[in-house]
């Protein structure tokens, strides 16, 4: 501490302020091992949330992922999730869903709702929902939200007299060996009317699944029993569920379809701001009060100033409000047609200045730079996270303005006498506040760490850190590495963004055209019309396009064709290519009779091309073939006389330049590879055997071949259907 103090007072601190204050305060806290998390009830199996879907596109993604057609569908009850633990058939405890790993212990409240013993000696967790029936809730005039009322009942220390009901929908065991159908039957046997109904469906497409889900949801909306939050679809087979597994937040074998509502219209009366614990400014839209699913909505967050500018929300606008995920109010649309003619875009900078908020624009966000205002928000965050009673915004503001506290940890140095100097704080209240502050020394370490307001450390990261930190000194050392960890995380996020951009670019790229016979003939006609090109160049181009069109070979393979190979192609109708570096060696490309006829039309061009390069195939003296020329290259320069092939860059450039010069080809994105795509497409249309096409073209993987195949046109599809009929 001495070295840290010296550096701090010199104005060159070795630690961030929050770490310095924590270490300075360390002697006042009990040993950190006692600060470790005071655990709630843990779920033996994580009680995960469900992936949400609102449209057919999201249902298709789920349907393609699970690769099955057998499902179980159930209504999704709008209540509070609960898990009841049975050991050897005996009820032991009940826990709310909480954060999916642990939740509130509600055993004493649930005991009257569930059987003490199962019909089997089984150890398992029974999952269900606490809710209030529709007709019962309609009689509770003082409550507006079914789910919130049940949540309040779970969290209340005193037993609230409410008509709570419970219904169970799942049983979780080791290795999960049962089908959902078997689970539902077992629940009906053990819990009777307390088990949720289900329906088994078989669907051949995502569209059919969506139709059945929406019909099922519509039927349940008319019932007078359950408050609904959508409909759930799950994979029935246990082996497929185990194979699919789960992500961090939800099982990959289940989906919740929710209604995509249009929203309720209201008026934006004004725009205010809140300041977060780090000084970040969040705009808030003040609304004319509107009722949405049991809640009165008067304000809705606009996330950040950039979002406000993008949405172009203005005071006086008519907007549509929904509850995102049935919970969070959100503006989904601004009705700009109803906007007043004299309306102007909202000036964020001017508005912040009018609200007397000292601001700066940093890293894409408006932030408050008033140190006292920041300190108030930090203390408020600390007090709310650790639930320090009676320490509210008004009292915190007085403490900061009177300079009774200059950091979050000065709270522990306060005395009742100091608090009594503040207006409306008496002796009893001051003692309660001091006691509430001191109690936090025994809080869960994760909660205390989150309360410190360190950037990027929320409940999830706080829990991870608390698992490896055993002393405040270790925590301080960890704080020194936080910037490196954050930088590492940001690098990963940047890499993921770049990967998504590359994938987006790939998926939206201009698709390459597939060549056909008329394209090849058009090329020959165009080349013959070029008066500026010498005959030797024309011959090379005609032969190159002929080889590309007839064989489906890559341009890199065409470039290396030898005299021996082209003569074999002319005489026997096949060509052997050495692909030892990228695929099966000695790949052969075959010509059919029509291909042989087309190649024979170019035979004179081939002989003239070789003659121009000084390659004389026949010895006129003894009228025999010159075998010494077999290894020379067909596409070579006059100077090298077949000893070296043309460079790939030059050869490809010459081929593609002609293709780009033909007006009819420009809109179709024609390249040298279009000949290969056309060759593969024709093979597929003629034979309809993708494995045959793969072997002919020489691909290692069949997935590569499938990417080349052009889709059939509507006329081709109709013709094939007529033939089949």
DAPE-V341185 format. One record per run of one state. SS is the DSSP state (@ for helix, = for strand, . for the rest). FROM is the first residue (numbers start at 0). LEN is the number of residues. If there is no record, write none. Layout:
ss:SS from:FROM len:LEN
ss:SS from:FROM len:LEN
//
This chain:
ss:. from:0 len:1
ss:@ from:1 len:8
ss:. from:9 len:7
ss:@ from:16 len:8
ss:. from:24 len:7
ss:@ from:31 len:4
ss:. from:35 len:5
ss:= from:40 len:2
ss:. from:42 len:6
ss:= from:48 len:1
ss:. from:49 len:2
ss:= from:51 len:2
ss:. from:53 len:2
ss:@ from:55 len:11
ss:. from:66 len:3
ss:= from:69 len:8
ss:. from:77 len:2
ss:= from:79 len:8
ss:. from:87 len:2
ss:= from:89 len:7
ss:. from:96 len:5
ss:= from:101 len:2
ss:. from:103 len:1
ss:= from:104 len:1
ss:. from:105 len:1
ss:@ from:106 len:4
ss:. from:110 len:6
ss:= from:116 len:1
ss:. from:117 len:6
ss:= from:123 len:9
ss:. from:132 len:1
ss:@ from:133 len:5
ss:. from:138 len:7
ss:@ from:145 len:10
ss:. from:155 len:8
ss:= from:163 len:9
ss:. from:172 len:1
ss:@ from:173 len:3
ss:. from:176 len:3
ss:@ from:179 len:15
ss:= from:194 len:1
ss:. from:195 len:3
ss:= from:198 len:4
ss:. from:202 len:3
ss:@ from:205 len:16
ss:. from:221 len:6
ss:= from:227 len:8
ss:. from:235 len:2
ss:@ from:237 len:7
ss:. from:244 len:1
ss:= from:245 len:1
ss:. from:246 len:3
ss:= from:249 len:2
ss:. from:251 len:2
ss:= from:253 len:4
ss:. from:257 len:6
ss:= from:263 len:12
ss:. from:275 len:4
ss:= from:279 len:13
ss:. from:292 len:2
ss:= from:294 len:7
ss:. from:301 len:3
ss:@ from:304 len:7
ss:. from:311 len:6
ss:= from:317 len:7
ss:. from:324 len:3
ss:= from:327 len:7
ss:. from:334 len:1
ss:@ from:335 len:3
ss:. from:338 len:9
ss:@ from:347 len:7
ss:. from:354 len:4
ss:= from:358 len:4
ss:. from:362 len:2
ss:= from:364 len:4
ss:. from:368 len:2
ss:@ from:370 len:15
ss:. from:385 len:7
ss:@ from:392 len:9
ss:. from:401 len:6
ss:@ from:407 len:6
ss:. from:413 len:2
ss:@ from:415 len:5
ss:. from:420 len:6
ss:@ from:426 len:16
ss:. from:442 len:2
ss:@ from:444 len:7
ss:. from:451 len:7
ss:@ from:458 len:8
ss:. from:466 len:5
ss:@ from:471 len:36
ss:. from:507 len:9
ss:@ from:516 len:12
ss:. from:528 len:6
ss:@ from:534 len:17
ss:. from:551 len:3
ss:@ from:554 len:4
ss:. from:558 len:3
ss:= from:561 len:1
ss:@ from:562 len:10
ss:. from:572 len:1
ss:= from:573 len:4
ss:. from:577 len:9
ss:= from:586 len:4
ss:. from:590 len:2
ss:@ from:592 len:8
ss:. from:600 len:2
ss:@ from:602 len:10
ss:. from:612 len:5
ss:= from:617 len:2
ss:. from:619 len:4
ss:= from:623 len:2
ss:. from:625 len:1
ss:@ from:626 len:3
ss:. from:629 len:3
ss:= from:632 len:1
ss:. from:633 len:2
ss:= from:635 len:1
ss:. from:636 len:8
ss:= from:644 len:1
ss:. from:645 len:2
ss:@ from:647 len:14
ss:. from:661 len:1
ss:@ from:662 len:4
ss:. from:666 len:7
ss:@ from:673 len:14
ss:. from:687 len:2
ss:@ from:689 len:8
ss:. from:697 len:4
ss:@ from:701 len:7
ss:. from:708 len:5
ss:@ from:713 len:11
ss:. from:724 len:1
//
